[in-house]
């Protein structure tokens, strides 16, 4: 849902912004709500653990809880120079599941994202900076006809190190002919914020994914908005 005033907290210097960088999971792709839905269905037998039998509440608590350790292992893989093997293992694990699952059951889009991208297209160059593998990233973008909006698509396999290292942010910025300080990294987790900040970019945290406001603020997000679709309200004057 978009609002007249999309800002939850913080501020960025819009005058410095020449390009936008978007995470995928929880930012463009509506990953967490559907993950919660799938987990909630599977844990119905233990609904008694919640005083109101609310399996959705249990599932969401679980998804939010695993964000921090998941991000930790992404960073650990990078520090040990195992990010490429990690990506290959993940790719092999998910390939068969993706092949046997219809696209409409694999991919979901955050409400308002398609309209936001269409409205900003031509006003600011945009790129994807994702920690997911190239195959599923491209499949998602192609499924919703979003690929046309982006100058470049950076995945876990593009650079030597993936997020939270600055490498993919720097790479994407320079592919657009920009320096990172003239870009904004937009994402839903502390990994996105850390990658953007370490590259010298401004950062926007969105609350439509895995990260909470406290986590994003704690990581140093310059600005926090309710949902990715709200981004267009910040830059609607650009190019006009």
Secondary structure, 3 states (H helix, E strand, C coil): CCCCCCEEEECCCHHHCCEEEECCECCCECHHHHHHHHHHHHCHHHHHHCCCCCHHHHHHHHHHHHHHHHHHHHHHHHHCCCHHHHHHHHHHHHHHHHHHCCHHHHCCECCCHHHHHHHHCCCCEEEEECCCCHHHHHHHHHHCCCHHHCCCEECCCCCCCCCCCCHHHHHHHHHCCCCHHHEEEEECCHHHHHHHHHHCCEEEEECCCCCCHHHHHHHCCCEEECCHHHHHHHHCCCCC
